[in-house]
């Protein structure tokens, strides 16, 4: 459907410690100029004008939410909102993915254990300490988060061979449960962009199988739910339906790596917030990207009190310069890119470039060619670290057999590595996610 820019509001949008997976491709990371350019493009995209579906209004009443076709969106919304029983009538706003999409693939080749050269985000220093988390899960017989379902609401996932689409060689065909495509409204949520596959790979890329890189929660089942199109855009009703589908069909965790601008209010996307509340009542943890506009407020849907909001850090342990911050930020995780200018923060050197986030995916122009591209940065990349760690916490049994979303959130926040000023702060929230600490039974549950 066509999009219309109207309001200056909304744009958008091995297993044991010390063991390794192999081989991995070494792409080396972006140059300083490339990293700064990617970061600037990311922020510019997040600040674009508002878009909504032409001729569509989302109407909420006692029966739920539905799309109503109108000739004039503004007049139609006003007229529909005055009808008896209507709770809200809003334009069908469009969200966009929260990551910089690379124009070219990274180079091939590699060595045994080479994932450690690329995946700084999984290492202990400024990453989430995946090796010790993997060891914790292996000790309790739930390697890689086995038994947990994580829904990836995105551009789809390279989960199956179908027509021009191919399953990623670093995904087992048994890694997936049934999903849905809410863009085409069919049962085939194939990825035609690459972003969703990158996000899913951070969560569950094959590990210890001598292919590509590693996934943080490599033992989980992935539910691919397509709510964004090939351009990385999806409207509020597609997103709301996708959230409800995932929660209703057994997802323990839902990952949302997309954003609306920080200026958007609750009243403009009530259907999404209703769906998130439904997921919470079902016991599903929803994880969202804080946004890439370098704004002083977290973007929706992550800004919802029922979403674990995740900002981004760089290879140096600094806040990424594009990452949205504010009082609604819960924690941060690796997103790559350039350091923010935070005076007094010893981890930060303003505009210093760092490595990107590397996972196996494909070029949008060639869905059958899988590679390990550079220049994937953003809070899109940070959020799946938290979704994966939440899955590991659930599988570990530390919080009991069926932990609530609130209990999982608290565990992630209380075991995070404090950054910036002591305690909660607007740049880092509770601190940087640490998967090893979150799954360590020696750290008491509080």
ABEGO torsion letter per residue (X at the ends): XBBBBABAABBGXXGBBGBBBOBBBBAGEBBAAAAAAAAAAAAAAAABBBBBBBGBBBBBBAAEBBBBBBABAAAAAAAAAABBGBABBBBBBBBBBABBBBABBBBBEEBBGAAAAABAAABAAABAGAAAAAAAAAAAGBBGGBGBBBBBBBAEBBABBBEABBBBAABBAAABBBBBBAAAGBABBBBAAGAAAAAAAAAABBBGAGBEBBBABAABBBBBBBABBAAGBBBAAAAAAAAAAAAAAGBABBBBBBBBBAABBAAABAAAAAAAAAAAAAGBBBBBBAEAAGBABBBOAAABAABBBBBBBBAAGBBBAABBBEAABABBBBAEEBBBBBBGBAABBBGBBBBBBBBBBBBAABAABBBBBBGBBEAAAAAAAAAAAAAAAAAAGAAEABBBAAAAAAAAAAABBBBEBBEBBAAAEAEBBBAAAAABAABBBX
